[in-house]
Amino acid sequence: MTSTELATLLAAARDLLPQNMDWEMMNQVPKGFSGGFGKSLDPSIPDPYQDYLKTANGGIFGRIVLFDAKSAPLSQFYAETPPGAPVPLGQDEWYCIGKVNEDPLFMRRADQSVWGFPDRGVVWSQSPDFEQWSKDLDGFLLEYVFGPGYARITGADDTDPWSQVRRELGRAAGES
């Protein structure tokens, strides 16, 4: 279940974006998936991500993109191991929830931890570096979307529009 802290931050960011044209152009915090017109969430989506989608149907947080309910199931080709890739993946074990810069972001189905490929100057599919960034989705969002981890995994500086949104929300303390 999405934490109260995270739901509050998502709502605050959603309300803040229209105050600045650059923020609104470069970021998006949609309302949650409502299942209108008889639609429901794809059952292949892991439960924690379904919970998130009900709070915010995807999102563009600067250089971090979380797929919406329609795009997520269609983006699982990222979870297939590319030929010659040093990191074995597979849709049975991994679910691609979005991207950081141009690299896919995964949830491990077994324990709902969030993993990604740190930027090492190589294409993600050729990188041997695959790291657990958080033990769960809420932790990832609080640390890397709304917290100081954003600059670490994206390389963004303080001129980045999402960095400015985070600062306005009081979530950039201690960053330079």
Secondary structure, 3 states (H helix, E strand, C coil): CCCHHHHHHHHHHHHHHHHCHHHHHHCECCCCCCCHHHCCCCCCCCHHHHHHHHHCCCEEECCEEECCCCHHHHCHHHHCCCCCCCCCCCCCCEEEEEEECCEEEEEECCCCCEEECCCCCCCHHHCCCCEEEECCHHHHHHHHHCCCHHHHHHCCCCCCHHHHHHHHCCCCCCCC
